[in-house]
Amino acid sequence: ETLFNTTTEPLTVTYTAIATGDKVNFLLVQNQSSTASVYIVVDGGTASSTAGDAFLIGASQTWYGRLPNATVADIHAISSTGTVNCIVAALLDDVG
């Protein structure tokens, strides 16, 4: 089946539910805040600004990486202040 359908019939896409055990092969996070930072850990630990293994995504910054051994359940995030909007894209391996 082609990705782009040039006829008038609708394109059918089937989605599989995301499970905590699914592997995260690639993750992209874009911080939409102009003032707050986001801290992400990928080892199942608690995300915090003091975590030694936390990724810091500053205001209006983007972070991405390949995480071949992390699962959905392993990824935790927290903002430096209040609520932060982020754009998140991930490529998952459905191991379910």
Summary of the structure (lengths in Angstrom):
residues: 96
radius of gyration: 16.4
end to end distance: 24.8
largest distance: 54.1
contacts: 220
relative contact order: 0.35
helix: 3%
strand: 35%
